[in-house]
């Protein structure tokens, strides 16, 4: 029986608006950002032998932390958007220094990610029907001018995220809040009845349907307080009102941003931010190669600096050969997923998809990313380090098994859509080689990032059979791995179900798991879903990236945990 290619497209319904804009910068790292810049090098084989398994995610510098001094963050990006409505920034990176939210993430070098109170006294009280969440604000929390933070500030900040002028941020709340469809923000005087503020310290959210991960949702940027009388949508990205330990003191477009202490921040109300440096300077528009060389040399102010970009394979080799630099290297355990999406609307035969899964040589992909120091072999869809991830391997590399599955089948030429950069092309070529050995004809179709995104997430899926995708969830839940990638509602119109996978039973199981409010029960359901989806082979897990970063010798508290495989800016300091 041959693989068929239906001409009809899948109807996209219940679209989540404004959740996946392209291009949000490394300072606003989110699910797709962590693979960017992963260069390929002829030194990859040497890297495989440089002791990856001995590397720890723990603190990379031996310096003793102290309050004061200046911490420098070096980046190739030319801008930082400080508007919480427009940001996809992780809770532990740049925006977390300036903006607090109702909850936040407790990320430690060796611990499992935990959601903890931030502006709120707890992670929320849920009603019996799962549709209402209530939060009480802590006492003694203020904005940078000393004004007490109220529930009205939270509500207004959330409402403004619905305005079209402020699109681009994470928008989970837009389909979770009841009666929010069609809402366009507060600028025309309209407000959301599904967000109640009965008094200055109480805020109540009414949901459209139960959602057990709501405590994680309220940790996302849009839940930061914004005072209405200070809101100018055109300028707020450069001059926000701080609720965190730092305020934006100076903003020079394309050059630098300087954060100074917010004297009205209360350390007694904040359990995750240490706020050690006196100021933090983001140096923008830096040359990536030059930054790496400066950090390896470790002289002058660069001793107090780190790069916002992960190290490329070639730089990893250089660092590993330098005893002084390698002693400072911080490498995560395997984390962000790199996978081969199989377009199930075009490759409809499950046996063909299974054959592809058995045939792909994942070690070749691993070598392209720097060997064991660059990535670990992936076998599941849920990111390691997230509750609900359980190890299994349904399709270990087995070329003979793959060939037996294709006996008697006529598989047409396959188009492998790829982003036109060094890393993705090298990985695509490794996949192509594996499938050629299986006897399939595969043509790589390289495209610019914008064209790739358009065809993979906006188009009708008719122009590709395979594509390599990277994914890092927006918050530490298996929900953020499974639902965006495999719910049928995420096909097309910007959704990231690039496999175009649709199964009514899986959709129902996703709904049930997402409504589970007990974390342990939810983790069990997501683990079962991971394996259930894998049986249909809409994708082949390739590798889980190990992200490496190099701080200067006088940066303290530097580590990279498995999730989100990125430095925790909130606990960094410098030593004298």
KOLGULUM-796767 format. One record per residue (C-alpha): residue number from 1; residue in three letters; x, y, z. Coordinates in nm, 3 decimals, m for minus. Example, Ala and Ser with C-alpha at 12.3 -4.5 7.8 and 13.67 -1.06 7.14 Angstrom:
BEGIN
  pos  code       c1       c2       c3
    1   ALA    1.230   m0.450    0.780
    2   SER    1.367   m0.106    0.714
END
This chain:
BEGIN
  pos  code       c1       c2       c3
    1   UNK    0.000    0.000    0.000
    2   UNK    0.152    0.330   m0.100
    3   UNK    0.171    0.652    0.095
    4   UNK   m0.104    0.893   m0.013
    5   UNK   m0.126    1.269   m0.019
    6   UNK   m0.473    1.409    0.033
    7   UNK   m0.544    1.742   m0.129
    8   UNK   m0.772    1.868    0.147
    9   UNK   m0.634    2.063    0.441
   10   UNK   m0.715    2.024    0.805
   11   UNK   m0.963    2.277    0.946
   12   UNK   m0.796    2.487    1.215
   13   UNK   m1.031    2.573    1.498
   14   UNK   m1.013    2.736    1.838
   15   UNK   m0.699    2.920    1.738
   16   UNK   m0.489    3.067    2.010
   17   UNK   m0.419    3.429    1.907
   18   UNK   m0.087    3.607    1.934
   19   UNK    0.110    3.319    2.083
   20   UNK    0.375    3.247    1.824
   21   UNK    0.510    3.553    1.649
   22   UNK    0.837    3.512    1.467
   23   UNK    1.149    3.684    1.589
   24   UNK    1.167    3.774    1.953
   25   UNK    1.537    3.800    2.023
   26   UNK    1.768    3.604    2.249
   27   UNK    1.690    3.819    2.551
   28   UNK    1.330    3.711    2.507
   29   UNK    1.427    3.345    2.493
   30   UNK    1.134    3.109    2.457
   31   UNK    1.050    2.777    2.300
   32   UNK    1.220    2.833    1.963
   33   UNK    1.504    3.058    2.070
   34   UNK    1.732    2.812    2.238
   35   UNK    1.848    2.633    1.924
   36   UNK    1.935    2.950    1.734
   37   UNK    2.304    3.007    1.681
   38   UNK    2.401    2.642    1.724
   39   UNK    2.681    2.643    1.471
   40   UNK    2.826    2.336    1.304
   41   UNK    3.197    2.268    1.312
   42   UNK    3.444    2.019    1.176
   43   UNK    3.557    1.990    1.537
   44   UNK    3.235    1.814    1.634
   45   UNK    3.399    1.473    1.658
   46   UNK    3.668    1.608    1.887
   47   UNK    3.401    1.758    2.107
   48   UNK    3.235    1.421    2.151
   49   UNK    3.541    1.312    2.346
   50   UNK    3.586    1.621    2.561
   51   UNK    3.412    1.493    2.872
   52   UNK    3.052    1.602    2.825
   53   UNK    2.923    1.365    3.086
   54   UNK    3.153    1.517    3.345
   55   UNK    3.013    1.865    3.293
   56   UNK    2.774    1.991    3.556
   57   UNK    2.491    2.239    3.537
   58   UNK    2.605    2.370    3.872
   59   UNK    2.779    2.701    3.937
   60   UNK    3.055    2.748    3.684
   61   UNK    3.264    2.999    3.878
   62   UNK    3.433    2.967    4.214
   63   UNK    3.405    3.335    4.308
   64   UNK    3.221    3.430    4.625
   65   UNK    2.903    3.632    4.582
   66   UNK    2.876    3.979    4.731
   67   UNK    2.633    4.265    4.696
   68   UNK    2.734    4.549    4.465
   69   UNK    2.928    4.590    4.143
   70   UNK    2.818    4.581    3.781
   71   UNK    2.712    4.271    3.590
   72   UNK    2.746    4.286    3.211
   73   UNK    2.526    4.087    2.972
   74   UNK    2.666    4.067    2.618
   75   UNK    2.434    4.001    2.325
   76   UNK    2.422    4.009    1.948
   77   UNK    2.064    4.140    1.967
   78   UNK    2.005    4.507    1.903
   79   UNK    1.699    4.558    2.121
   80   UNK    1.517    4.444    2.435
   81   UNK    1.143    4.487    2.456
   82   UNK    1.057    4.561    2.820
   83   UNK    0.681    4.573    2.762
   84   UNK    0.533    4.265    2.936
   85   UNK    0.239    4.256    2.696
   86   UNK    0.471    4.208    2.398
   87   UNK    0.730    3.979    2.556
   88   UNK    0.797    3.607    2.537
   89   UNK    1.083    3.636    2.786
   90   UNK    1.141    3.350    3.028
   91   UNK    1.056    3.424    3.389
   92   UNK    1.423    3.390    3.490
   93   UNK    1.581    3.618    3.229
   94   UNK    1.577    3.990    3.148
   95   UNK    1.217    4.086    3.218
   96   UNK    1.219    3.899    3.547
   97   UNK    1.468    4.155    3.677
   98   UNK    1.228    4.445    3.614
   99   UNK    0.879    4.293    3.629
  100   UNK    0.725    4.064    3.889
  101   UNK    0.416    3.852    3.818
  102   UNK    0.156    3.680    4.036
  103   UNK    0.373    3.367    4.046
  104   UNK    0.720    3.287    3.919
  105   UNK    0.962    2.998    3.870
  106   UNK    1.197    2.855    4.129
  107   UNK    1.485    2.725    3.917
  108   UNK    1.787    2.572    4.087
  109   UNK    2.087    2.388    3.945
  110   UNK    1.979    2.047    4.068
  111   UNK    1.609    2.083    4.145
  112   UNK    1.287    2.021    3.956
  113   UNK    1.124    2.345    3.833
  114   UNK    0.861    2.472    4.075
  115   UNK    0.597    2.741    4.050
  116   UNK    0.610    2.969    4.357
  117   UNK    0.433    3.286    4.471
  118   UNK    0.572    3.617    4.350
  119   UNK    0.336    3.913    4.395
  120   UNK    0.069    3.677    4.529
  121   UNK    0.068    3.507    4.868
  122   UNK    0.030    3.162    4.713
  123   UNK   m0.004    2.993    4.374
  124   UNK   m0.381    3.033    4.370
  125   UNK   m0.701    2.892    4.517
  126   UNK   m0.916    2.696    4.275
  127   UNK   m1.294    2.653    4.288
  128   UNK   m1.452    2.309    4.299
  129   UNK   m1.552    2.328    3.934
  130   UNK   m1.201    2.432    3.829
  131   UNK   m1.325    2.748    3.660
  132   UNK   m1.226    3.013    3.914
  133   UNK   m0.883    3.101    4.052
  134   UNK   m0.839    3.353    4.335
  135   UNK   m0.519    3.533    4.435
  136   UNK   m0.435    3.765    4.723
  137   UNK   m0.150    4.011    4.680
  138   UNK    0.127    4.032    4.937
  139   UNK    0.152    4.331    5.164
  140   UNK    0.445    4.569    5.115
  141   UNK    0.480    4.530    4.737
  142   UNK    0.519    4.855    4.542
  143   UNK    0.600    4.998    4.204
  144   UNK    0.929    5.181    4.153
  145   UNK    0.777    5.514    4.265
  146   UNK    0.658    5.363    4.593
  147   UNK    0.293    5.326    4.487
  148   UNK    0.143    5.008    4.635
  149   UNK    0.075    4.741    4.372
  150   UNK   m0.296    4.665    4.353
  151   UNK   m0.515    4.411    4.183
  152   UNK   m0.620    4.687    3.941
  153   UNK   m0.258    4.712    3.817
  154   UNK   m0.256    4.340    3.740
  155   UNK   m0.594    4.352    3.566
  156   UNK   m0.501    4.652    3.354
  157   UNK   m0.167    4.501    3.254
  158   UNK   m0.342    4.186    3.143
  159   UNK   m0.619    4.369    2.957
  160   UNK   m0.376    4.581    2.757
  161   UNK   m0.215    4.261    2.621
  162   UNK   m0.530    4.211    2.413
  163   UNK   m0.470    4.535    2.219
  164   UNK   m0.355    4.479    1.861
  165   UNK   m0.084    4.743    1.906
  166   UNK    0.071    4.527    2.178
  167   UNK    0.062    4.189    2.005
  168   UNK    0.356    3.953    2.013
  169   UNK    0.360    3.828    2.370
  170   UNK    0.260    3.491    2.508
  171   UNK   m0.118    3.472    2.484
  172   UNK   m0.233    3.157    2.663
  173   UNK   m0.467    3.363    2.881
  174   UNK   m0.652    3.498    2.578
  175   UNK   m0.836    3.171    2.516
  176   UNK   m0.843    3.058    2.879
  177   UNK   m1.028    3.357    3.026
  178   UNK   m1.406    3.340    2.997
  179   UNK   m1.583    3.571    2.753
  180   UNK   m1.257    3.713    2.618
  181   UNK   m1.323    3.634    2.252
  182   UNK   m1.330    3.954    2.050
  183   UNK   m1.191    4.168    2.332
  184   UNK   m0.948    4.431    2.202
  185   UNK   m0.805    4.588    2.516
  186   UNK   m0.886    4.872    2.759
  187   UNK   m0.798    5.170    2.540
  188   UNK   m1.158    5.214    2.427
  189   UNK   m1.289    5.191    2.783
  190   UNK   m1.387    4.825    2.770
  191   UNK   m1.285    4.584    3.045
  192   UNK   m1.298    4.209    3.102
  193   UNK   m1.568    4.089    3.340
  194   UNK   m1.382    3.757    3.374
  195   UNK   m1.116    3.937    3.581
  196   UNK   m1.261    4.061    3.911
  197   UNK   m1.089    4.298    4.156
  198   UNK   m1.322    4.311    4.458
  199   UNK   m1.059    4.495    4.660
  200   UNK   m0.702    4.622    4.617
  201   UNK   m0.540    4.294    4.720
  202   UNK   m0.774    4.038    4.562
  203   UNK   m0.792    3.933    4.198
  204   UNK   m1.022    3.661    4.068
  205   UNK   m0.998    3.491    3.728
  206   UNK   m1.294    3.315    3.566
  207   UNK   m1.185    3.062    3.305
  208   UNK   m1.367    2.937    2.998
  209   UNK   m1.274    2.582    3.091
  210   UNK   m1.071    2.415    3.367
  211   UNK   m0.696    2.442    3.322
  212   UNK   m0.470    2.281    3.579
  213   UNK   m0.160    2.474    3.471
  214   UNK   m0.315    2.814    3.550
  215   UNK   m0.056    2.877    3.831
  216   UNK    0.212    2.854    3.559
  217   UNK    0.015    3.079    3.324
  218   UNK    0.006    3.364    3.577
  219   UNK    0.388    3.353    3.586
  220   UNK    0.406    3.468    3.222
  221   UNK    0.502    3.829    3.132
  222   UNK    0.150    3.968    3.071
  223   UNK    0.063    3.918    3.439
  224   UNK    0.303    4.195    3.546
  225   UNK    0.144    4.506    3.699
  226   UNK    0.108    4.810    3.473
  227   UNK   m0.025    5.142    3.611
  228   UNK   m0.279    5.293    3.372
  229   UNK   m0.161    5.651    3.427
  230   UNK    0.193    5.558    3.313
  231   UNK    0.096    5.354    3.010
  232   UNK    0.198    5.481    2.670
  233   UNK    0.188    5.183    2.430
  234   UNK    0.433    5.356    2.197
  235   UNK    0.706    5.402    2.460
  236   UNK    0.641    5.153    2.740
  237   UNK    0.882    4.901    2.587
  238   UNK    1.169    5.142    2.659
  239   UNK    1.039    5.303    2.979
  240   UNK    0.842    5.048    3.181
  241   UNK    0.735    5.093    3.543
  242   UNK    0.933    4.843    3.751
  243   UNK    0.798    4.609    4.015
  244   UNK    1.115    4.398    4.039
  245   UNK    1.452    4.477    4.198
  246   UNK    1.575    4.680    3.900
  247   UNK    1.441    4.968    3.691
  248   UNK    1.541    5.078    3.342
  249   UNK    1.772    5.374    3.408
  250   UNK    1.910    5.426    3.056
  251   UNK    1.800    5.293    2.719
  252   UNK    2.014    5.345    2.409
  253   UNK    1.856    5.180    2.106
  254   UNK    2.092    4.927    1.950
  255   UNK    2.368    5.002    2.199
  256   UNK    2.290    4.932    2.563
  257   UNK    2.037    4.917    2.843
  258   UNK    2.135    4.996    3.201
  259   UNK    1.933    4.865    3.493
  260   UNK    1.972    5.037    3.830
  261   UNK    1.837    4.932    4.168
  262   UNK    1.468    4.983    4.236
  263   UNK    1.492    5.120    4.589
  264   UNK    1.124    5.043    4.649
  265   UNK    1.158    4.671    4.583
  266   UNK    1.113    4.463    4.897
  267   UNK    1.350    4.170    4.934
  268   UNK    1.133    4.040    5.219
  269   UNK    0.850    3.973    4.972
  270   UNK    1.064    3.807    4.705
  271   UNK    1.192    3.452    4.742
  272   UNK    1.359    3.402    4.403
  273   UNK    1.554    3.725    4.326
  274   UNK    1.880    3.795    4.507
  275   UNK    1.937    4.138    4.343
  276   UNK    2.309    4.135    4.419
  277   UNK    2.460    4.365    4.150
  278   UNK    2.430    4.739    4.199
  279   UNK    2.356    4.769    3.828
  280   UNK    2.321    4.544    3.526
  281   UNK    2.434    4.660    3.182
  282   UNK    2.309    4.489    2.867
  283   UNK    2.558    4.549    2.584
  284   UNK    2.370    4.514    2.256
  285   UNK    2.472    4.456    1.895
  286   UNK    2.785    4.260    1.986
  287   UNK    2.969    4.039    1.740
  288   UNK    2.918    3.678    1.849
  289   UNK    3.270    3.559    1.772
  290   UNK    3.425    3.862    1.940
  291   UNK    3.215    3.811    2.253
  292   UNK    3.329    3.450    2.283
  293   UNK    3.694    3.547    2.243
  294   UNK    3.659    3.820    2.505
  295   UNK    3.503    3.582    2.756
  296   UNK    3.770    3.320    2.693
  297   UNK    4.041    3.585    2.751
  298   UNK    3.862    3.691    3.074
  299   UNK    4.018    4.034    3.127
  300   UNK    3.895    4.373    3.250
  301   UNK    3.517    4.419    3.266
  302   UNK    3.468    4.092    3.080
  303   UNK    3.545    3.911    3.404
  304   UNK    3.207    4.044    3.523
  305   UNK    3.022    3.947    3.204
  306   UNK    2.848    3.659    3.034
  307   UNK    2.698    3.607    2.689
  308   UNK    2.325    3.582    2.634
  309   UNK    2.399    3.347    2.344
  310   UNK    2.493    2.983    2.389
  311   UNK    2.836    2.876    2.267
  312   UNK    2.861    2.732    1.916
  313   UNK    3.027    2.397    1.849
  314   UNK    3.350    2.558    1.729
  315   UNK    3.373    2.777    2.040
  316   UNK    3.299    2.479    2.264
  317   UNK    3.604    2.309    2.119
  318   UNK    3.816    2.617    2.187
  319   UNK    3.688    2.652    2.543
  320   UNK    3.742    2.283    2.614
  321   UNK    4.106    2.318    2.507
  322   UNK    4.165    2.611    2.744
  323   UNK    4.193    2.505    3.112
  324   UNK    4.106    2.850    3.247
  325   UNK    3.799    2.883    3.026
  326   UNK    3.679    2.523    3.057
  327   UNK    3.676    2.557    3.436
  328   UNK    3.409    2.827    3.394
  329   UNK    3.196    2.649    3.135
  330   UNK    2.837    2.581    3.240
  331   UNK    2.656    2.314    3.039
  332   UNK    2.300    2.199    3.091
  333   UNK    2.181    1.844    3.104
  334   UNK    1.996    1.748    2.785
  335   UNK    1.692    1.974    2.755
  336   UNK    1.535    2.156    2.455
  337   UNK    1.402    1.912    2.196
  338   UNK    1.510    1.896    1.834
  339   UNK    1.280    1.669    1.635
  340   UNK    1.188    1.562    1.283
  341   UNK    0.825    1.652    1.214
  342   UNK    0.652    1.414    0.969
  343   UNK    0.365    1.570    0.778
  344   UNK    0.093    1.313    0.854
  345   UNK   m0.140    1.465    0.592
  346   UNK    0.110    1.371    0.320
  347   UNK    0.276    1.063    0.471
  348   UNK   m0.042    0.890    0.575
  349   UNK    0.088    0.534    0.604
  350   UNK    0.194    0.464    0.968
  351   UNK    0.441    0.199    0.851
  352   UNK    0.624    0.455    0.638
  353   UNK    0.644    0.689    0.936
  354   UNK    0.770    0.405    1.157
  355   UNK    1.032    0.316    0.896
  356   UNK    1.154    0.676    0.899
  357   UNK    1.174    0.668    1.278
  358   UNK    1.376    0.345    1.278
  359   UNK    1.607    0.467    1.000
  360   UNK    1.715    0.807    1.133
  361   UNK    2.066    0.798    1.276
  362   UNK    2.034    1.023    1.580
  363   UNK    2.405    1.001    1.659
  364   UNK    2.477    1.176    1.327
  365   UNK    2.255    1.464    1.438
  366   UNK    2.429    1.462    1.776
  367   UNK    2.769    1.485    1.607
  368   UNK    2.651    1.783    1.402
  369   UNK    2.576    1.965    1.729
  370   UNK    2.910    1.894    1.890
  371   UNK    2.876    1.537    2.012
  372   UNK    2.775    1.457    2.368
  373   UNK    2.864    1.804    2.486
  374   UNK    2.618    1.949    2.236
  375   UNK    2.322    1.718    2.282
  376   UNK    2.185    1.396    2.424
  377   UNK    1.988    1.143    2.220
  378   UNK    1.612    1.207    2.246
  379   UNK    1.346    0.937    2.252
  380   UNK    1.043    1.120    2.401
  381   UNK    0.846    1.434    2.319
  382   UNK    0.840    1.578    2.672
  383   UNK    1.147    1.778    2.768
  384   UNK    1.378    1.617    3.029
  385   UNK    1.356    1.785    3.366
  386   UNK    0.981    1.847    3.340
  387   UNK    0.731    1.648    3.551
  388   UNK    0.559    1.390    3.333
  389   UNK    0.867    1.299    3.132
  390   UNK    0.925    0.923    3.141
  391   UNK    1.195    0.746    2.943
  392   UNK    1.102    0.506    2.666
  393   UNK    1.234    0.429    2.317
  394   UNK    0.977    0.287    2.075
  395   UNK    1.196    0.319    1.767
  396   UNK    1.566    0.260    1.832
  397   UNK    1.781    0.297    1.523
  398   UNK    1.738   m0.024    1.323
  399   UNK    1.786    0.006    0.947
  400   UNK    1.688   m0.355    0.877
  401   UNK    1.361   m0.315    1.066
  402   UNK    1.299    0.007    0.874
  403   UNK    1.355   m0.164    0.539
  404   UNK    1.118   m0.448    0.629
  405   UNK    0.839   m0.198    0.698
  406   UNK    0.879   m0.052    0.348
  407   UNK    0.862   m0.382    0.159
  408   UNK    0.611   m0.356   m0.123
  409   UNK    0.544    0.012   m0.069
  410   UNK    0.586    0.286   m0.327
  411   UNK    0.698    0.597   m0.140
  412   UNK    0.720    0.912   m0.354
  413   UNK    1.007    1.159   m0.329
  414   UNK    1.002    1.341    0.005
  415   UNK    1.060    1.713    0.052
  416   UNK    1.256    1.804    0.366
  417   UNK    1.184    2.170    0.443
  418   UNK    1.477    2.337    0.621
  419   UNK    1.575    2.673    0.755
  420   UNK    1.862    2.807    0.547
  421   UNK    2.128    2.830    0.816
  422   UNK    2.438    2.627    0.883
  423   UNK    2.302    2.434    1.180
  424   UNK    1.966    2.333    1.036
  425   UNK    2.110    2.243    0.698
  426   UNK    2.372    2.017    0.854
  427   UNK    2.107    1.842    1.064
  428   UNK    1.877    1.810    0.764
  429   UNK    2.163    1.660    0.564
  430   UNK    2.222    1.403    0.839
  431   UNK    1.854    1.305    0.824
  432   UNK    1.866    1.297    0.444
  433   UNK    2.165    1.061    0.452
  434   UNK    1.986    0.821    0.687
  435   UNK    1.674    0.809    0.472
  436   UNK    1.881    0.766    0.155
  437   UNK    2.033    0.455    0.312
  438   UNK    1.677    0.337    0.372
  439   UNK    1.615    0.368   m0.001
  440   UNK    1.404    0.683    0.004
  441   UNK    1.465    0.985   m0.214
  442   UNK    1.474    1.304   m0.005
  443   UNK    1.523    1.656   m0.138
  444   UNK    1.618    1.934    0.103
  445   UNK    1.430    2.260    0.044
  446   UNK    1.621    2.543    0.222
  447   UNK    1.426    2.858    0.305
  448   UNK    1.481    3.182    0.496
  449   UNK    1.347    3.188    0.852
  450   UNK    1.043    3.395    0.754
  451   UNK    0.961    3.177    0.452
  452   UNK    1.012    2.863    0.659
  453   UNK    0.776    2.985    0.931
  454   UNK    0.515    3.084    0.674
  455   UNK    0.519    2.745    0.505
  456   UNK    0.542    2.536    0.821
  457   UNK    0.293    2.718    1.045
  458   UNK    0.077    2.936    0.817
  459   UNK    0.048    2.736    0.496
  460   UNK   m0.172    2.441    0.409
  461   UNK    0.108    2.188    0.455
  462   UNK    0.120    2.094    0.088
  463   UNK    0.483    2.197    0.031
  464   UNK    0.674    1.966    0.266
  465   UNK    0.683    1.610    0.395
  466   UNK    0.947    1.648    0.666
  467   UNK    1.111    1.930    0.859
  468   UNK    1.348    1.966    1.152
  469   UNK    1.197    2.164    1.441
  470   UNK    1.328    2.288    1.775
  471   UNK    1.106    2.331    2.077
  472   UNK    1.145    2.461    2.429
  473   UNK    0.821    2.491    2.627
  474   UNK    0.705    2.831    2.750
  475   UNK    0.674    2.707    3.106
  476   UNK    0.784    2.389    3.291
  477   UNK    0.487    2.165    3.220
  478   UNK    0.438    1.868    2.990
  479   UNK    0.125    2.047    2.873
  480   UNK    0.348    2.307    2.706
  481   UNK    0.524    2.028    2.515
  482   UNK    0.227    1.819    2.404
  483   UNK   m0.067    2.055    2.342
  484   UNK    0.105    2.308    2.110
  485   UNK    0.270    2.037    1.900
  486   UNK   m0.001    1.771    1.870
  487   UNK   m0.348    1.917    1.936
  488   UNK   m0.543    1.942    1.611
  489   UNK   m0.642    2.301    1.698
  490   UNK   m0.276    2.397    1.647
  491   UNK   m0.264    2.304    1.277
  492   UNK   m0.204    2.606    1.052
  493   UNK   m0.281    2.973    1.115
  494   UNK    0.043    3.011    1.311
  495   UNK    0.006    2.693    1.514
  496   UNK    0.306    2.472    1.579
  497   UNK    0.150    2.136    1.504
  498   UNK    0.384    2.116    1.206
  499   UNK    0.326    1.740    1.184
  500   UNK   m0.037    1.831    1.105
  501   UNK   m0.135    1.546    1.336
  502   UNK   m0.504    1.504    1.412
  503   UNK   m0.656    1.236    1.630
  504   UNK   m0.990    1.295    1.812
  505   UNK   m0.897    1.056    2.092
  506   UNK   m0.567    1.238    2.150
  507   UNK   m0.746    1.574    2.145
  508   UNK   m0.981    1.449    2.416
  509   UNK   m0.693    1.311    2.624
  510   UNK   m0.512    1.646    2.591
  511   UNK   m0.822    1.825    2.717
  512   UNK   m0.853    1.588    3.012
  513   UNK   m0.487    1.621    3.106
  514   UNK   m0.491    2.000    3.075
  515   UNK   m0.791    2.020    3.308
  516   UNK   m0.626    1.810    3.579
  517   UNK   m0.542    2.035    3.875
  518   UNK   m0.347    1.775    4.073
  519   UNK    0.016    1.799    3.952
  520   UNK    0.101    1.432    4.010
  521   UNK   m0.213    1.308    3.839
  522   UNK   m0.152    1.548    3.550
  523   UNK    0.208    1.427    3.511
  524   UNK    0.084    1.066    3.486
  525   UNK   m0.166    1.161    3.216
  526   UNK    0.090    1.357    3.013
  527   UNK    0.341    1.071    3.030
  528   UNK    0.078    0.832    2.894
  529   UNK   m0.012    1.080    2.621
  530   UNK    0.352    1.119    2.519
  531   UNK    0.377    0.746    2.449
  532   UNK    0.027    0.725    2.295
  533   UNK    0.113    0.995    2.038
  534   UNK    0.451    0.836    1.966
  535   UNK    0.275    0.516    1.860
  536   UNK    0.130    0.712    1.565
  537   UNK    0.476    0.854    1.479
  538   UNK    0.391    1.215    1.387
  539   UNK    0.750    1.304    1.473
  540   UNK    1.089    1.152    1.544
  541   UNK    1.266    1.288    1.855
  542   UNK    1.625    1.350    1.750
  543   UNK    1.824    1.509    2.031
  544   UNK    1.782    1.712    2.346
  545   UNK    2.018    2.008    2.328
  546   UNK    2.280    2.064    2.595
  547   UNK    2.325    2.440    2.610
  548   UNK    2.665    2.576    2.709
  549   UNK    2.742    2.926    2.834
  550   UNK    3.064    3.091    2.945
  551   UNK    3.066    3.351    3.224
  552   UNK    3.358    3.564    3.330
  553   UNK    3.559    3.449    3.631
  554   UNK    3.400    3.704    3.867
  555   UNK    3.038    3.623    3.787
  556   UNK    2.878    3.434    4.075
  557   UNK    2.581    3.200    4.099
  558   UNK    2.602    3.099    3.733
  559   UNK    2.439    2.768    3.636
  560   UNK    2.229    2.620    3.357
  561   UNK    1.953    2.383    3.467
  562   UNK    1.790    2.120    3.240
  563   UNK    1.489    2.347    3.208
  564   UNK    1.491    2.604    3.067
  565   UNK    1.857    2.528    2.981
  566   UNK    1.940    2.894    3.019
  567   UNK    2.116    3.100    3.290
  568   UNK    1.903    3.220    3.580
  569   UNK    1.964    3.596    3.571
  570   UNK    1.775    3.646    3.897
  571   UNK    2.046    3.495    4.117
  572   UNK    2.363    3.623    3.951
  573   UNK    2.615    3.847    4.122
  574   UNK    2.976    3.960    4.086
  575   UNK    3.273    3.941    4.318
  576   UNK    3.551    4.193    4.370
END
